Amino acid sequence: MPQHEPFADDLALYALNALEGDDRAKLEIHLESCPDCRRELEELRGDGALLAISTAGPRPPARSRQRLLDAITQTPLQPSPAQKPSETHFPRTWGWLGWVVAAAAMILAGVLFQANTVLRQSLDTIAVTRETDARELKDLMRVLAPIRSPRSQRVTLVPVKTPAQPQGRVFYLRSASQLVMIANNLSKLPPQKAYELWLIPTKGNPIPAGVFQPDANGSATVVNPPLPANTEAKAFAITIENEAGATTPTMPIVMRGAGE
């Protein structure tokens, strides 16, 4: 049976993918006929595979890998003159291999520690986010509850008071040609405009009965404007005219009322 001791050092380098050239070719030929070396290679690869168990976590520092490769390079491959290869070669190889496994374990421990820290921080963040989402959802459902419930009372609100409408009253004494008009809630007019009261007789054209401006409260009065004597009135009306007044009403009529 072929001897595997001369290939022990090459096995470690081969497992680390650091063996090249003729040494690599010789070892691969030897592995085809040596089950012991194949078994040892699988064990070495198993130890090395531990370094890749956390591919999603942080990578080991590049300087740690370099220190490991430097140590491999500096390790002597030949036994000392005072020792015989048959007596020392294999034990020295396993001592060196133990150092490799120990270094790999230290790197792995660092990787796992960092990965564990990142994982713990991620879980804490997820927990906070879920708690916030749950609280916001609860608040939203509380807002929607009275809107969605068929048992809710639905009420439409309208203004309590509508704007007061303009109104006016005319007191006309035909026999004495006396007239008093009182108006309320009149709208403010543009500059150089005024309201004008009209007496609409039973026959003939409307007769001017006074020009007036409302005060700040929309109130106004007309008292005893000049009117033709004994004129029978069918109705009274108000229009908006120029400040000086008009002799003929300008349409439209903004207020109108018939006699009672």
Buried (B, 14 or more C-beta within 10 A) or exposed (E): EEEBEEBBBBBBBBBBEEBEEEBBEBBEEBBEEBEEBBEBBEBBBEBBEBBEEBEEBEEBEEEBBEEBEEEBEEBEEEBEEEEEEEEEBEEBBEEBBEEBBEBBEEBBEBBBEBBEEBEEEEEEEEEEEEEEEEEEEEEEEEEEEEEEEEEEEEEEEEEEEEEEEBEBEBEBEBEEBEBBBBBBBBEEBEEEEBBBBBBBBEEEEBBBBBBBEBEEEBEBEBEEBEBEEEBEBEBBBBBBBEEEBBEEBEEEBEBEEEEE
